[in-house]
Amino acid sequence: MKRLLKLVIILFLCNLSVAKIKAQSTAQRSSLSASFGLSIVVNANINYAYQMTKRSYISLGAGRIGGIFGGSGTHIDLTHFFLRGNTNHYFEFGYGVSAFFVSDDTDILPNIRLGYRKIGKKGNGGFFRTGISISDGLYIGKGFYF
């Protein structure tokens, strides 16, 4: 299982180097966001996203899930997502893979993301996002571009 995790991280880093070449013309290619959600009970997540093309992004997230009976676990996810819309309002959808670490057990599941993103005024660099995904559950979050 550790080999699979290392492979996912290596593929992600290779994809970033290719994506950097493709996205030289965009001003703010990276974003960082924090979100809180309802999955089993509560979920806290941090995502780093990198713009590969005009509307295509790759995201690496990590989070912690609190269980119903006091147990908790961590997860990481690698998601390829797209933004579609105009002005400041966007539909966010994507696919990927999530690894859930609970006790000594590791589960790898596909991840699907559907959501809404509102980008702040020009120069602000901030955004609001909400939606649903397998790794985050029903989430709401805030982030910024850099």
Residue, then its C-alpha position, 0 to 999 in steps of 0.5 A: m500500500k505504501r508503494l501505491l501512495k508513493l506512486v500517486i505522489i510521484l505521478f502528481l509531481c510529474n504532472l505538475s512539471v508538465a502543467k507548469i510548461k502548459a500554463q505559463s501565460t496564466a497569472q495566478r496558477s495555484s490556489l490553497s483552500a480549507s474546507f469543513g464538511l459533513s461526511i461521517v460526522v465532521n471533516a476538515n480538509i486542506n487542498y492545494a490546486y494547480q492550474m494545468t490549462k485554462r479551466s483544468y486543475i489538479s488538486l492534492g488534498a489532505g484531511r481528517i475525518g471524525g467518526i460517530f463513535g469517537g474514532s477518526g482517520t485521515h485521508i489524502d486525495l488526488t483530483h483532476f477538476f474543471l471549472r465552467g462558468n463565466t465572470n465570478h460564478y463557476f461549476e466545479f466538477g472532477y474525478g480522482v482517487s482518495a486514500f483513507f487511513v483508519s487504524d492499520d487499514t487503508d482503503i483506496l476509493p475513487n473520488i468525485r467532486l461536484g460543487y460551486r465556486k465564487i471567485g472574489k473581485k479582481g485583485n482580491g485573490g479569494f474564493f468561496r466554494t461549496g459542494i459534495s465529494i466522496s473524500d470531503g462529504l458535504y463541504i463549505g470552504k474558503g481559499f485564495y489564489f497565488 
